[in-house]
Amino acid sequence: MTSELITHYFPHISEEQKHQFAQLESLYATWNAQINVISRKDIESLYLRHILHSLGIAKVISFLPGEKVLDVGTGGGFPGVPLAILFPETSFHLVDSIGKKIKVVKEVSSAIGLTNLQATHARAEQIDEKFHFVVSRAVTQLKDFYPWVKGKFEKESLNTLPNGVLYLKGGDLEQEIAESKLKDVTLTPLSKFFEEDFFDTKFVVSFKAQ
């Protein structure tokens, strides 16, 4: 699958954005050969399993100019890099506790000319900043995840959704949400937006800062 998958679901992106998305395939293939950040099977499905999956968040919210977004446990840059391409006027801060993964993020984002993204080798708890939203992709159970980012939210809300978390997760999440004791959790199935079978059990889990 190619970058045309992205333009199929996001037809209004600019020529520059199309070019940035198109460059990701060779960049990740090159870096993945040196520093394994994506499994070999998945690198062949980069646009489906990583880029489009990351952009599932953009079907739930449109980030606004001036908003700040923290991507926790970004790995090779997901969901942060695709979202930073899609929302060039929003600031993204990508963090991961594994330094070599952050190196890949920096190299890829520099190569495609992203100016709205910074990447830091750190744990989320070490970041001393406030954000409007936190995004992440299945790094751990929700009950363990939220304490990492609690207290990192701006008070002023600018968007249609209140400041909070947008978390990509798959499977049966009922018990996990119950154990997290989080309030007002919304589950949005990605199959509502994307027709590929891969998304049948994938969700955006969203909740406001608590």
Secondary structure, 3 states (H helix, E strand, C coil): CCCHHHHHHCCCCCHHHHHHHHHHHHHHHHHHHHCCCCCHHHHCCHHHHHHHHHHHHHHCCCCCCCCEEEEECCCCCCCHHHHHHHCCCCEEEEEECCHHHHHHHHHHHHHCCCCCEEEEECCHHHCCCCECEEEEECCCCHHHHHHHHCCCECCCCCCCCCCEEEEEEECCCHHHHHHHCCCCCEEEEHHHCCCCHHHCCEEEEEEECC
